[in-house]
Amino acid sequence: MSHVNTFAYDLSAYLANILSPLTGSMDFMVNNSAHFVSTISVESILDNEIMVSFDVELLFTNVPINAAVEAALQKLENDPSLADCSTPAPPPIVDLLNFVLRSTYFQYNGSIYEQQEGAAMGSQVSAVIANLYMESFEEQAMATSPYKPRILKRYVDDTFTGLDSGSVDSFLQHFNNQEPSIRFAMETEIDSKPASRDTAVSREPDGRLTTSVYRKPMHTEQYLVYDSHHPQSVKCDIVKCLYDRAKRLLTKPSVISKEKKHL
């Protein structure tokens, strides 16, 4: 859903620019797939541990607005650089943020609808506020968790962990008990290779972790019809983009050659 040209579009972009620098302060945060690969490639899994990925179900439409705005306010009040900027003080920013996040009207098929739960879909600031909320959520959940994962990496709503195999279910239950609207689904290495975004993680015999390109089961391998009326440069760049992604994500020599052949 797009918010381009809506009444709150410019204000949403303005707030996103203010709040974006406040994200990513937690040690377990990763910025993108390449960053995830660089941090996970130095880790190893112990014999009594299991790789588990947790995914928040429908994060944007389930973000509790009051808690998310409170998390943003705390970040703003604790930001020492805010006083040196020409940015408004935290209270006015929060007032504007409340307005944008609750401006959830949209038009579909000639009718006007109101999104009643969560952050406004398609709004630039929604992604930022969801990230800020998840940082606050995870910080509180980890502080009260009876078990701390030895490996923990998160990108927005995807969390990769290395957990003691006997603590997986209780860890999931603990996280799902924090906030009624935030529910996690999990995938273990027993089911398949746990994935974070477009990166699959494999356990080597010695416990080292290697990564490869992850494709969903319904992936069709179709990107662009070759005889379509697109410039030749666009068609070549698609292949180059896929190859560059593979170079960033692959860390095992045998998988690298297999991926090249696949492309």
N, C-alpha and C positions, 0 to 999 in steps of 0.2 A: 504494500500500500504506500502510495506517495503522498507527501505533504507539501510538495512544490506548489507555490502560489496560494497556499492557504493563509488565513489571517495570522497564524502563529508561526509561520515558517521562519521568518527572519529572527524572531525572538528566540525560537528554539535553537537556531544556529549560533546566536550570540551566547546563550547559556552553555551550549556544548563547548564553545571555545574557552569559557571561563572554567568549566568543571573538568575538562579532559586532562589537564596537567595534574589533577589531584588523584588520578587513578594510577594503579600499578605500583603502589608503595610497599605492598606485602612481598616478603621474600619468595613466596611460592608462586607469584604471578608470572606468567609468560606473555610476551607481547604478540607473538605470531608463531607459525609453525617452525620456522627456522630457529627461533629462539628456543622453542620446546626441544627440538632435536639436539641443540648444543648443550642444553642442561641435562637432558635425560641420558645422553650418550656417555656421561661420566658416572652414571649410577649403576648399581647391580642389585639383583634380587637374591635374597637369602633363601635357603632351602625351605624354611618354614613360612615364607611369605608368598603372596599371590598378587598378581597385577589386577587391579580393578579400576574401571573407568566409571565415573558417575556423571549423569547428565540431568540437568534441571528440566522438567517437563514444562514446556510453554512458558519460558521465563518472562518474556515481555508482558504478556497478558495476565501474569500472576504476581508481578511485583507489588508488594503492599506500599501504596503511595506514601502514607504517613511515615512509615519506617524508612523508606528510601530518602525522603526529604530530610528527615532527622539525620541520616547518615551523611548527606551532603552538607548540612549545616555544621556538623562536627568537623568535617574535613576543612570547610572554609574557615571556621574559627581557629583551627590549629595550623593554618597555613601562614607562616611568617612573612611570605612574600606578598601577601594580599595588600598590606598597607602601602607598599611601594608602587602599586599599580593604580591606574585610573579607573579601577573597577568599583562598583558600588559596594557598600558594606554588606556583610552576610544576610541580615534580615531582609533588605529589599530584594536580594538575589533569590532568597527562599520564597518570597511572595510571588515573584515572577515565575519561579520554577513550579510552584503549586498551580498557578494559572495554566501554564503550558501543559503540564502532565495531566490536568483534568479537562483540557480542551480536546475531548475525544469524539467530536462529531465528524462524521464522514458521509459522503454521498455514494450510493450504489444503486444502479439501475433506476435512477430518477427519484429515489427516496433518500431522506436524511435519517441516519442512524447515530446512536450514541454508544460507544464502547464503555461498558459499565465497570469493568475490572482492569487493573493493571495500567501500565504506561501506554501512552498513545502510540499506536503502531505507525511506523513510517516517519516519526519525528526524530530529528538528529539527536536531541538531548536524551531520548529514551534509552539508547544504547549506553550512553555514558552513565546515566543514573542507575541502570541495571547493574553495571559493573561496580559502581560505588556501593550499591546495596549489597551485592554478593561479597565484596571485601568485608563489610561490616558483619554480614551474616556468618561468614566462615570464621572470622576472628572470634566471635562469640561462641560459635559451635565448637571450635577447637579448644577454647579455654575451658569448656565444661565437659569435653569428651573424656571418657574413661580410658580411651586408647588413642595414642597419637601415631599416625602413619609415619614411617621412616622416610618415605618418598611422597611428596605432595606437590603437584603442579596443576595450576588452573588457568584456563583462558575463558573468561566470561562465564558461560554456563557448563563448560566441560572441565571435569576434574579427573586427573590421572593420579592414582595412588599405588604405593607398594604397602600392602597390609598383611599383618599376621593372618594366616588362613582361618584361624578360629575366631577372628574378631570382625569378619566382613559383615555378617548380618546385623550384629549389634551396632556397628558403626553406621550402617545405612539407617537403621531405626532411629539412632540418636539424631542424625541430620534431619530425618523426616519429622521429628518431633519438635523442631525449633519454631516453625512457622506454618500454620495450617495451609496457606496457599502455595508454599514452596515444597514440591515433591521431587525426589530424586529417583531416577531409574539407574540400574547398574548393569554392567557387563564385565564378566571376569574372563581371564585367559583360558578358563576351562571351556567356555562357550565359543570363543574365537580369540583372535588377536585384539586386545584392547586398542582402541583408536582415540586419538585426540585430533579433532577436526579432520584434516586430510592425511594424518600420519598414523600408521599402524606400528605397534611396538611388539617386538619378539624377544623372548628369553633364550639366551644361548646356553649351552650345556654348563658353562662355567659361571652362569649367573649374570653375565654382562647383558646389557640391553641394546638391541639394534633396532633401527627404524627403516620403514619402507613406505611407499605411497599407498594410501588407503583408498579403495574404491567401494562404494556401497554396493550391496548385492544387486540392486536394480539399475546399476550404471550401464548405459547402453554403448559407451565408447563413441557416441556421435557428438560432434562438435559443430561442424559446418559441412554442408553438401559441397563436394569439391568442384562440381561444375556450375555452382551458383555464381551470380554476377557480383562477386566480391573481388577486390584487387588481389593479385597474386601475393602481394606483400602481407595481406591479412592472413591468408591461408598458411604461409610460411611461418608467420609469427605465432600462430596457434601451436604448431609443432615445437617451435623454439621455446614457448612459454612452458609447455609440458615437460620439455627436456630440462629447462632451468629449474623447474620445481623438483624434478627427480634428483638433480644434483644436490639441491639443498637438503632433501629429506632422507636420502639413502646413505646408510653408514656401513653396509656389509657388501664386500666386493662381489660375491656371487649374485646378490640381489641387483646390484648395479647393472651387470651384464644382462640379466634377465629383463630388467626394465627397459634397457636400450632396445633389446630385441622386440619387446612388446610395442614400443613407440614406433 
